[in-house]
Amino acid sequence: MNFKLRQLEAFRSIARTGSVTGAAAELGISQPAVSRLLADFSKTIDFRIFRRESGSLIPTAEADYMLAEITRIFDGLNHLEDLRHNLKKSPVGHLRIACLPGFATSHLPEVLTDFLKDRPQVTVTLEPDRPERILEWIIGQQYDCGITDGFGGHPAIESSDISIPTVCIMSKGHALAKKSVISPADLREEKLVHSRRGSPFFRHLEQAFADFHEQMNSWIEVRQFTTACMIVSKSDGVSIVSALDADQYRSHGLEIRPFEPQIVHRLSLLRPITGSNSPLVLDFLRHFSESLAPFQTET
């Protein structure tokens, strides 16, 4: 059998309307076109399809059996079209995200729930870890994308960078809160909570102090800006952190001031070269980048 979909459509329409004229109007084609489709279909199945009764075309008993199957075919096609529309509007899939621990507890949860709001059939695995581990996972394609800092490039990874300005934070009532801008000279006697030694950000911070001929009064060394924010909110220490993290912890009683010279915290959004063009992954990374727009700076 070599059925053509248009022939089946013409047969079904004639059975529904009772005439070639009615089928032509329903399908939006000419009556001769409907007649040709019916004739070709009749030759293919090699039995009588319609009988005429009271001026209408009525399917024969054999054709009635076939009509039921054809109706199921078109119902299935309509279901596929609905499915296509729903998938386009609300994609399915599983998204694997590796991120810095600080993002797992601030900013990202809100961004992620907003992203999933219109994607009810998408599921997510979120794994926080240190930058070195995130890099290994993305290279090994164990995760679809990664959010990290200090990325120096790798041939198996595509990346895009986002520059976030940094600020000086202190607790409410701290003496430095009287200043509108904080410099390394202002922090000469202050207990400094800072990022881990050897990190790219710490090297930039250390250079800023050196340029002002000031020594850093190191108090507590931490891995994440979020940890620094929590410590500062409960102590008389101060810290230089990403403006994004500072904003997340503003409600914890932080005072936030610009820091000069400006130090930029560079975030990197990573994805494996292979399979990196997944629409779901690209949509998420675009959504995440847009969420950082209020904090970004040009460098």
SULFEN-V859765 format. One record per pair of residues at least 24 apart in sequence whose C-alpha atoms are under 7 Angstrom apart, sorted by the first residue. I is the first residue (numbers start at 0). J is the second residue. D is the distance in whole Angstrom. If there is no record, write none. Layout:
BEGIN
i->(I:I)
j->(J:J)
d->(D:D)
END
This chain:
BEGIN
i->(0:1:6:6:6:7:9:9:9:10:11:14:14:14:17:17:17:18:18:89:89:90:90:90:91:91:92:92:92:93:93:93:94:94:94:94:94:95:95:95:95:95:95:96:96:96:96:96:96:96:97:97:97:97:97:97:97:97:98:98:98:98:98:98:98:99:99:99:99:99:99:100:100:101:101:101:103:105:106:110:137:137:138:140:143:143:143:144:144:145:145:145:146:146:146:147:147:147:148:148:148:149:149:150:155:155:156:156:156:156:157:157:157:157:158:158:158:158:159:159:159:160:160:160:160:161:161:161:161:162:162:162:162:162:162:162:162:163:163:163:163:163:163:163:163:164:164:164:164:164:164:164:164:165:165:165:165:165:165:165:165:165:166:166:166:166:166:166:166:166:167:167:167:167:167:167:167:168:168:168:168:168:168:168:169:169:169:169:169:169:169:169:170:170:170:170:170:170:170:171:171:171:176:179:180:180:180:181:181:181:181:182:182:182:183:183:183:184:184:187:187:187:188:189:189:189:190:190:190:190:190:191:191:191:191:191:191:191:192:192:192:192:192:192:192:192:193:193:193:193:193:193:194:194:194:194:195:195:195:200:203:207:242:243)
j->(43:43:36:37:40:69:33:36:37:37:66:56:57:58:55:56:57:55:56:117:118:118:120:121:120:121:120:121:122:121:122:123:122:123:124:143:280:123:124:125:142:143:144:124:125:126:142:143:144:145:125:126:127:133:142:144:145:146:126:127:128:133:145:146:147:127:128:129:130:146:147:127:128:223:224:225:127:247:247:287:270:271:271:271:270:271:280:269:270:268:269:270:267:268:269:266:267:268:265:266:267:199:265:267:271:272:269:270:271:272:269:270:271:272:267:268:269:270:267:268:269:265:266:267:268:265:266:267:295:263:264:265:266:295:296:297:298:241:242:263:264:265:294:295:296:241:242:261:262:263:264:295:296:239:240:241:242:258:261:262:263:264:239:240:241:242:255:256:257:258:238:239:240:255:256:257:258:237:238:239:253:254:255:256:231:232:236:237:238:253:254:255:231:232:234:235:252:253:254:252:253:254:254:256:256:257:258:256:257:258:259:258:259:260:208:211:213:211:213:213:214:216:216:216:236:237:216:217:218:236:237:216:217:218:219:236:237:238:217:218:219:220:227:236:237:238:219:220:221:227:238:239:220:221:222:223:220:221:222:264:262:260:294:294)
d->(7:7:5:6:6:7:6:7:7:6:7:7:6:6:5:5:6:6:6:6:5:6:7:7:5:5:7:5:6:6:5:6:6:5:6:7:7:6:5:6:5:5:7:6:5:6:6:6:5:6:6:5:6:6:6:6:5:6:6:5:6:7:5:5:6:5:5:6:7:6:6:5:6:6:7:6:6:7:7:7:6:6:6:6:6:7:7:5:4:6:5:6:6:5:6:6:5:7:6:5:5:6:7:6:6:5:6:6:5:5:6:5:6:6:6:5:5:6:6:5:7:6:6:4:6:6:5:6:7:6:6:5:6:6:6:7:7:6:7:6:5:6:6:5:6:6:6:7:6:5:6:7:6:6:5:4:5:7:7:6:6:7:6:6:6:6:7:6:5:5:6:5:7:6:5:6:6:6:5:6:6:6:5:6:6:7:7:5:7:6:5:7:6:5:7:7:6:5:6:6:6:6:6:6:6:5:6:7:6:5:6:6:5:7:5:7:7:7:6:7:7:7:7:6:7:7:6:6:5:5:6:6:5:5:7:6:5:6:7:6:5:6:6:6:6:5:6:5:6:7:6:7:6:5:5:7:5:5:5:7:7:7:7:6)
END
